[in-house]
Amino acid sequence: MPRGYHWAMIELRDAALFRGLKEAEVEKLKPYFVEKTCQYGELLFSENDRCRNFFIVRKGSVKLYWTDAQGHRERILQMLHPGDTCLCHPGFETGCNVSAEAGRDTVLWKSSLDHLRRILEEYPAVAQAAASIFAQKARAYSNLVQGLAVRNSRQRVIDHLLALADAKGLATGEGTLIELPGTRQHVASQIGTSRENFQRCLLELKKAGLIQVRRKQIVIRQKDALRHFLTASEN
């Protein structure tokens, strides 16, 4: 994972959905997509909107979130970066259960669910990738709900750092380098705590010699040591 990866402009073949295809096959898919440049903070879809389209992030980021019953408190579920997709289930057009908001300098590839169905039928490798993406999202959301229910803030912070390290960590001489997926406020909201509490947890881990903290990056010195610290905090 290169530094500043979420500012990179990727090609369609780099999208997680299409990595199992050959270059010629990806070229055949390009007519199905329209490139869209987004305004910062642009609402791409809202909760309960009827789902007829999907997108892949080409550059920038998209925040997926839901709000409480009063529509006030925001809970970030996921930050999408280049190569990621919102990808609802293509079998039916139900109302969306999340909202999506574009970050800075965001460019998307948009397509319809009808096009997605055709692609899945024609290319088994894409269907397999889509199934994997569905499973990853379901697991991540399940872990998020479980973590909010039974774990304290420190445990959720460590869980989140380890998950980022496993998914997108870069091995360096100092340890495993991860880029925070969004601002610290975004990360704090995603794990169900305040920005101030998130900062305090990072400082505690830094003082324990487990991590190094940079502006938008964190280096986990030893993942096993951080996991041991997590286990100890659960007892």
Helices and strands as residue ranges (DSSP letters): G 5-7, G 12-14, G 16-18, H 23-29, G 30-32, E 34-37, E 43-45, E 53-59, E 62-67, E 74-80, E 99-102, E 107-112, H 113-122, H 124-150, H 153-168, E 170-171, E 176-179, H 184-190, H 195-207, E 211-213, E 217-220, H 223-234
